[in-house]
Structure formats: structure tokens, C-alpha cells
Amino acid sequence: MAIASYESGHKADRIRRANRQKAERGDWHGGPRFGYGLNGALVPREAAIVREMANRCLAGQSLRSIAQWLNDESGAVPTHAAQGTLGVWHATTVKSILTSARISGQRAYEPGSHNGDSPTGRKILGPGNWPAIITPDETARLRVIIGSPDRRASASSIRLLSSIATCGLCGAGLMSGCNRGAALAQKRRRYLCKKEAGRPDRGGLSIVAEPLEDLISEAIILRLAHTRMPKAQGGTGQSELSAALERVAETRARLEDLSSDYVRGLLTRSEFSSARMAAQGEIVKSEAVIARQSRSTVFSGIPIGSESGMRAAWDRWNIPQRRAILAAIVDTLIVLPRRDSGPIFRPDRVELRFKV
């Protein structure tokens, strides 16, 4: 019995060493995956879909909205992306693909873990010997976006201005809804500042949704129709982006180490709190750099400078795509309280400020 156990342990060690060596050589691991066939051979139609998935995520769309697009429009089936999906795309399936090192031609190796274990996938060991669908920098950016604790995909995103428009009284994000006390014929959709227990300043402000959405849509179209995109910064911007991505990854790893040290009693509460606040501040600064450098991705393929092109594109885009544009160029959208009790929509209640 002892001999068999000894031999079993040695066999497991040999397998681990062999897998490590394969990873260091950049060899393909496992069977086909979505976008790739046997031994990492590119499947062009699936690869094009992976490219579009990455573009949509980098442009600010949620994993859930990307999954919905895949189910409704792409015609693709996640046969190799995950087991047990019954041919249906889910946000977790999309995350698994977009955070994988594989799609940027890189080899990940982290024994005992899977992409689902971490919001940012497994650790990258080095380049692989198969063709890439996206760039390594894009994989790094996707991992930062998807792994951000501030990333939320809530039901409010089904409306154009939910949480983007804010209350002019308390500053809270407005949510889509209807006035409960109104008669059926008057139950028009509105953006509301909802009441909150313990916050007497919340609630009471509302504005009719459709005229507000039309007003903001027209402003966005005209803004982009009369805008010229700046020239690419070249290597300088790219190096700044890469440095910021590295800082975020390193700082998040440091946060995990700090938590571990605190649990083991190596840090006092005040030491842990101080170090954590400093690390979180570094992440916020680096993510601001990433957002600034990545903003041009949102405008990829958009007919900026053409009013007719912008109108046609805006009509064609879905809500997540429009919200991604709003997030990229709108600084503040404030709805002021009414000066009278009339139900008429008044544009002068709306204060819209664009980012520089």
C-alpha cells in the first residue's frame, strides 16, 4: 500500500512537471476552444465573434448584454467555450473567454485553478505558439475592466439614462419608473429620484423619460457630428497604458497579500487600513489613466464628423452601445426641480456638460 501511494505521488509530480514544461514552451493545452480548433488552429468565423466580443466589452458593454447579443444575433453556439451551457451564452461564459490568455496568443499556467476562480483569469506565463485574436494589451485591459470591483451590470441599464442622469436636489442617480398615484392614462415613463429609508433628502423629483431621452440623444449626435478625433499618440500613449495596467495588477496582488498578512496577525488594524487605503488610491489613479487611454476604443467605427452617419448609427445601436457613448463623453447630466407643478417637459430643467 505504501509503495503504491509512493508511486502515485511520483506519477503526479511527473505529470505536473510535464505540464509545466509544455506551458513554458508555449504549447497548446487541451482540446478545441471557442475561436480555435484542434492544436490551436484558428476558426475564422468564431475568431471574428471573439474579436467583436472584446470590442463590445472594451467599449463599455456589460457581460450580460454581450451574452444577449450572442444569443439573439450572432448565430454562434458556445460548444467549446463551456460545458453544460446547452448551447446558450451566459455572462460567465463570456467572462471565461474574454479573460483567457488564449485569445491573445498567450499561455496561462496556474495549477489547480480555472478562469472562473478569479475575475481576471489565470496567471500568464508567456507567449503561446498559436495565432492571437486580440493583442496582449487588450487582454490586460479586459482583465482590468472585468475585474474592477466598481463594475456593475444592473437592470437599470435597460434604460438609456438610468443612473447617468442625476437629481438636482440630492445628487442621486435617477431610475426609470412611473408615478404610482397617477391615473392609468397619465402613467408615462419617467426618471425618478427614488425615496430611501433614512435619507429624507431623497425622492420627489421626476421628469418625463421620452422627451429627456430625445433631447440628450440629439445633443450627443450633434456633439459627435461636429467633433474631430485627435491624432493617435503613438508609442507614448501605449507605454503609459501598459505601465498603468501593470500598476493595477501589481497593486491588486499587494492588496491580497495585505489581507493575508492581516488575517495571520502580521499587521495591526490601523496598519492594514492605512496600507489598503494607499493601495486603493493607486488603483483609482491607474484606472483613470486606463480609462483615458482606452476611450478611443468606444469610438472605433463610429462615423464621427458626419451628422447623417451619426443619426443612422444612433438609430441602429442598442441601449448598451448608446450608454457606452454617453459614459465616454458626458461629464454631468443634472435634472433640476420643477419651478411649478405643471406636467409639461421643460428643457431648461436639464443641465448637460460634456467631458473635455
C-alpha positions in Angstrom: 0.0 0.0 0.0 2.8 2.4 0.9 4.7 1.6 -2.3 1.5 2.2 -4.4 1.0 5.6 -2.7 4.6 6.5 -3.2 4.4 5.6 -6.9 1.2 7.5 -7.3 2.7 10.6 -5.8 5.7 10.4 -8.1 3.5 10.0 -11.1 1.5 13.1 -10.2 4.8 15.0 -9.8 5.9 13.8 -13.3 2.6 15.0 -14.8 2.9 18.4 -13.2 6.5 18.8 -14.4 5.5 17.8 -17.9 2.6 20.3 -17.9 4.9 23.0 -16.7 7.3 22.3 -19.5 4.6 22.4 -22.1 3.4 25.7 -20.7 7.0 27.1 -20.8 7.3 26.0 -24.4 4.0 27.8 -25.2 2.3 24.6 -26.4 -1.5 24.5 -26.8 -3.3 22.8 -23.9 -6.4 20.7 -24.2 -9.0 20.3 -27.0 -10.8 22.9 -29.1 -12.0 26.1 -27.6 -14.3 28.8 -29.0 -12.3 30.6 -31.7 -9.8 27.7 -32.0 -9.9 24.1 -33.3 -7.5 21.3 -32.6 -4.0 22.3 -31.5 -4.9 26.0 -31.6 -5.9 26.2 -35.3 -7.8 29.4 -35.8 -11.6 29.0 -36.7 -12.1 32.3 -38.7 -15.9 32.7 -38.1 -15.6 32.1 -34.3 -12.5 34.2 -34.1 -14.4 37.2 -35.7 -17.1 36.8 -33.0 -14.4 36.7 -30.2 -13.0 39.9 -31.7 -16.4 41.6 -31.6 -17.0 40.4 -28.0 -13.8 42.1 -27.0 -14.6 45.3 -28.9 -18.0 45.4 -27.1 -16.6 44.9 -23.7 -13.8 47.5 -24.2 -16.5 49.9 -25.4 -18.3 49.6 -22.0 -20.9 47.0 -22.7 -21.7 44.6 -19.8 -21.0 40.8 -20.0 -24.8 40.2 -19.8 -25.5 42.5 -22.8 -22.8 40.7 -24.8 -24.3 37.4 -23.9 -27.7 38.6 -25.1 -26.2 39.8 -28.4 -24.6 36.4 -28.9 -27.9 34.6 -28.2 -30.0 36.9 -30.3 -27.9 37.9 -33.3 -24.6 36.1 -33.6 -25.8 32.6 -34.5 -22.8 31.2 -32.6 -23.1 28.3 -30.2 -20.7 28.1 -27.2 -19.9 24.4 -27.9 -16.2 24.8 -26.9 -16.5 27.7 -24.5 -18.0 25.9 -21.6 -19.6 22.6 -20.8 -23.2 22.3 -19.7 -24.4 25.6 -21.3 -27.0 23.7 -23.5 -25.9 26.0 -26.4 -26.9 29.2 -24.6 -24.5 32.0 -23.9 -24.2 33.3 -20.3 -22.3 36.2 -18.8 -20.0 33.7 -17.1 -19.2 32.1 -20.5 -18.4 35.5 -22.0 -16.1 36.3 -19.0 -14.3 33.0 -19.3 -13.4 33.7 -22.9 -12.5 37.4 -22.6 -10.3 36.9 -19.5 -8.4 33.9 -21.0 -4.8 34.4 -22.1 -5.5 32.1 -25.0 -7.3 34.6 -27.2 -4.3 36.9 -27.2 -1.9 34.1 -28.1 -0.6 33.7 -24.6 0.0 30.7 -22.4 -1.5 30.7 -18.9 -0.4 28.3 -16.2 -1.7 28.1 -12.7 -2.2 24.6 -11.4 -5.4 23.9 -9.6 -7.2 26.9 -10.8 -9.6 27.8 -13.6 -10.7 31.0 -15.3 -13.8 31.0 -13.1 -11.7 31.1 -9.9 -10.7 34.7 -10.4 -12.3 37.7 -12.1 -9.1 38.2 -14.1 -8.4 34.6 -15.2 -5.3 32.5 -14.7 -1.7 33.9 -14.5 0.0 34.4 -17.8 3.3 32.6 -18.2 4.4 33.8 -21.7 3.6 33.7 -25.4 1.9 30.7 -27.0 2.6 29.1 -30.4 -0.8 29.7 -31.9 -2.3 32.8 -33.6 -3.8 35.6 -31.5 -7.3 37.0 -32.0 -6.7 40.1 -29.9 -3.5 41.8 -28.6 -1.9 41.1 -25.2 -2.6 44.7 -24.2 -6.2 44.2 -25.0 -6.3 41.1 -22.7 -4.7 43.2 -19.9 -7.3 45.9 -20.4 -10.2 43.4 -20.5 -9.0 41.9 -17.2 -8.8 45.3 -15.6 -12.3 46.2 -16.8 -13.9 42.8 -15.8 -12.0 42.5 -12.5 -12.9 46.0 -11.4 -15.0 45.9 -8.1 -16.8 49.0 -9.3 -18.1 47.3 -12.4 -21.9 46.7 -12.2 -24.4 45.3 -14.7 -27.8 46.1 -13.2 -31.3 46.0 -14.6 -31.2 49.8 -14.8 -29.0 49.6 -17.9 -32.1 48.7 -20.0 -33.0 52.4 -20.0 -30.8 55.0 -21.7 -30.3 57.4 -18.9 -30.8 55.4 -15.7 -28.1 56.3 -13.1 -26.5 58.6 -15.7 -29.0 61.4 -15.1 -28.8 62.7 -11.6 -31.1 64.5 -9.2 -30.6 68.3 -9.0 -31.6 68.2 -5.3 -29.6 65.4 -3.7 -27.2 64.2 -6.5 -28.6 60.6 -6.6 -28.8 58.8 -9.9 -32.3 58.8 -11.4 -34.1 55.5 -12.1 -36.7 54.6 -14.6 -40.3 54.1 -13.4 -43.8 55.6 -13.3 -45.6 57.8 -10.8 -47.7 55.4 -8.7 -50.5 57.8 -7.9 -51.2 58.9 -11.5 -54.2 57.7 -13.4 -53.6 55.0 -16.0 -53.8 57.4 -18.9 -51.1 59.6 -17.2 -48.7 56.8 -16.3 -45.9 57.9 -18.6 -42.5 56.5 -18.1 -40.4 58.9 -16.0 -36.9 59.2 -14.5 -37.4 59.4 -10.7 -35.3 60.1 -7.7 -36.5 57.2 -5.5 -37.1 57.5 -1.8 -34.6 55.9 0.5 -35.1 55.0 4.2 -33.1 57.2 6.5 -32.5 59.8 3.7 -35.2 62.4 3.9 -33.5 64.4 1.1 -34.1 61.6 -1.4 -37.3 61.3 -3.6 -39.8 63.7 -5.1 -38.0 64.8 -8.2 -39.1 63.3 -11.6 -39.0 64.1 -15.3 -40.8 62.6 -18.3 -38.5 60.0 -19.9 -39.1 60.1 -23.6 -38.6 63.9 -24.2 -35.4 63.8 -22.0 -34.0 60.9 -23.9 -34.8 62.6 -27.2 -33.1 65.8 -26.0 -29.9 64.0 -24.9 -29.8 61.8 -28.0 -30.0 64.9 -30.2 -27.2 66.6 -28.2 -24.9 63.6 -28.4 -25.5 63.2 -32.2 -24.7 66.9 -32.8 -21.7 66.8 -30.5 -20.1 63.9 -32.3 -21.2 65.2 -35.7 -19.1 68.4 -35.1 -16.1 66.7 -33.4 -12.8 65.8 -34.8 -10.9 62.9 -33.2 -7.4 63.7 -32.1 -4.5 62.0 -33.7 -3.2 58.8 -32.1 -0.5 59.4 -29.6 1.6 56.5 -30.9 4.1 54.8 -28.6 3.9 57.3 -25.8 0.2 56.6 -25.1 0.7 52.9 -25.5 3.6 52.8 -23.0 1.6 54.9 -20.5 -1.3 52.4 -20.8 0.9 49.4 -20.4 2.5 50.9 -17.3 -0.9 51.7 -15.8 -2.1 48.1 -16.4 1.0 46.7 -14.7 0.5 49.0 -11.7 -3.2 47.9 -11.3 -2.2 44.2 -11.5 0.7 44.7 -9.0 -1.4 46.7 -6.6 -4.3 44.3 -6.6 -1.8 41.5 -5.8 -0.4 43.6 -3.0 -4.0 44.1 -1.6 -4.4 40.3 -1.5 -1.0 40.0 0.4 -2.1 42.7 2.8 -5.4 40.9 3.6 -3.5 37.6 4.1 -1.0 39.3 6.4 -3.8 40.9 8.4 -5.6 37.6 8.8 -2.4 36.0 10.1 -1.9 38.8 12.6 1.2 40.2 10.9 -0.4 43.6 10.6 -2.4 45.7 13.1 -5.9 47.0 12.1 -4.5 50.5 11.7 -1.5 49.3 9.6 -3.8 47.3 7.4 -6.3 50.1 7.0 -3.6 52.6 6.1 -1.9 50.3 3.6 -5.2 49.3 2.0 -6.3 52.9 1.5 -2.9 53.8 -0.1 -3.2 50.8 -2.5 -6.8 51.6 -3.4 -5.8 55.2 -4.2 -3.1 53.9 -6.5 -5.6 51.7 -8.3 -8.0 54.6 -8.8 -5.3 56.8 -10.3 -4.1 54.0 -12.6 -7.6 53.1 -13.7 -8.2 56.8 -14.6 -5.2 56.6 -16.9 -6.5 53.4 -18.4 -10.0 54.9 -19.0 -8.4 58.0 -20.7 -6.2 55.9 -22.9 -9.0 53.4 -23.7 -11.7 56.0 -24.5 -10.8 55.9 -28.2 -11.9 52.3 -28.3 -15.5 53.3 -27.6 -15.5 55.4 -30.8 -14.0 52.7 -33.0 -16.0 52.5 -36.2 -18.3 55.4 -35.3 -18.9 58.0 -38.1 -17.7 61.0 -36.1 -17.9 64.2 -38.1 -20.9 63.1 -40.1 -24.3 64.1 -38.9 -26.2 61.8 -41.3 -23.9 59.0 -40.4 -24.3 59.6 -36.7 -28.1 59.7 -36.9 -28.2 56.4 -38.8 -25.7 54.8 -36.3 -27.6 56.0 -33.3 -30.9 54.5 -34.6 -29.1 51.2 -35.2 -27.3 50.9 -31.8 -28.9 49.2 -28.9 -29.2 50.7 -25.4 -25.8 49.3 -24.0 -24.0 50.7 -27.1 -25.6 54.2 -26.6 -24.9 54.1 -22.9 -21.2 53.4 -23.6 -21.0 56.5 -25.7 -22.8 58.6 -23.0 -20.3 57.3 -20.4 -17.4 58.3 -22.6 -18.4 61.8 -23.4 -20.9 63.0 -20.7 -19.4 64.6 -17.6 -22.7 65.5 -15.8 -26.4 65.3 -16.6 -28.4 67.0 -13.9 -32.2 67.3 -13.8 -33.3 70.4 -11.8 -36.5 70.5 -9.8 -39.6 72.0 -11.4 -40.5 75.6 -10.7 -44.2 74.9 -11.0 -46.5 71.9 -10.7 -47.2 71.6 -14.5 -46.6 68.3 -16.3 -45.0 69.9 -19.4 -41.4 68.9 -20.2 -39.1 71.9 -19.9 -35.6 71.6 -21.5 -34.3 74.3 -19.2 -34.5 71.8 -16.3 -31.7 69.8 -17.9 -28.0 70.7 -17.4 -25.7 68.7 -19.7 -22.0 69.0 -19.5 -19.6 67.2 -21.8 -16.1 65.9 -20.9 -13.3 67.9 -22.5 
